[in-house]
Amino acid sequence: MSATQDIFSRLKQDHDRHRELLDQIAQTSGDTPERRELFEAFTREVKGHASAEEQALYASMLRKPPTTDETRHSVAEHHEIEEALNDLAATDMSSSAWLQKFKQLDHDYRHHIKEEEDEHFPEFEEYLTAEDVKQMEEVFERRKAAEKAEAEVTPEKKEDAKE
């Protein structure tokens, strides 16, 4: 396995964990402790992962002109996902609106990570040096722990939830 496959394998490992959490959340119903716990775990995982991925992978890829469009696209999607998580956190978990928003988030997030894994990661690999990869791995692992610890699960008030 090449060094670049290691960093991309590490990112995919997180994506696989996120898919598992989405599947588990989809099996819950109502405002239950299980749903709340799973949603909070998913939110912290995704926010921590996205921030660390931006600081490690995407910061490097922005310095590679052939990949800047894909990089900007993925970072924009990260922000959209964060907004959706914040909105979901502000929505009553027992409402049909929560379930509808969750299903949209599930769809959008799975699309995002599939696009990263199938299109962006293979292309990015072509432009990375061994030094880039070493730096990305170090930054990702260090920042993920810090970002996950600082991630807010319910930053918006219930009255701020979108209709």
Salt bridges, closest charged atoms under 4 A:
ASP14 OD1 - ARG10 NH1 2.50
ASP14 OD2 - HIS49 ND1 2.80
ASP14 OD2 - LYS144 NZ 3.07
ASP16 OD1 - LYS12 NZ 3.24
ASP16 OD1 - ARG19 NH1 2.80
GLU20 OE1 - ARG17 NH1 3.94
ASP23 OD1 - ARG110 NH2 2.52
ASP31 OD1 - ARG36 NH2 2.71
GLU45 OE1 - LYS144 NZ 3.42
GLU45 OE2 - LYS148 NZ 2.56
GLU53 OE2 - HIS49 NE2 3.51
GLU53 OE1 - HIS78 NE2 2.92
GLU54 OE2 - HIS78 ND1 2.80
GLU77 OE2 - HIS73 NE2 2.93
GLU77 OE1 - HIS112 ND1 2.57
ASP87 OD2 - LYS101 NZ 3.14
ASP106 OD1 - ARG110 NE 2.46
ASP108 OD1 - HIS107 ND1 3.29
GLU115 OE1 - HIS73 NE2 2.86
GLU116 OE1 - HIS15 NE2 3.08
GLU116 OE2 - HIS78 NE2 3.49
GLU116 OE2 - HIS112 NE2 3.15
GLU117 OE2 - HIS15 ND1 2.72
GLU117 OE1 - ARG19 NH2 2.85
ASP118 OD2 - LYS114 NZ 2.47
ASP132 OD2 - LYS64 NZ 2.71
GLU138 OE2 - LYS134 NZ 3.25
GLU141 OE2 - ARG10 NE 2.63
GLU147 OE2 - ARG143 NH2 2.75
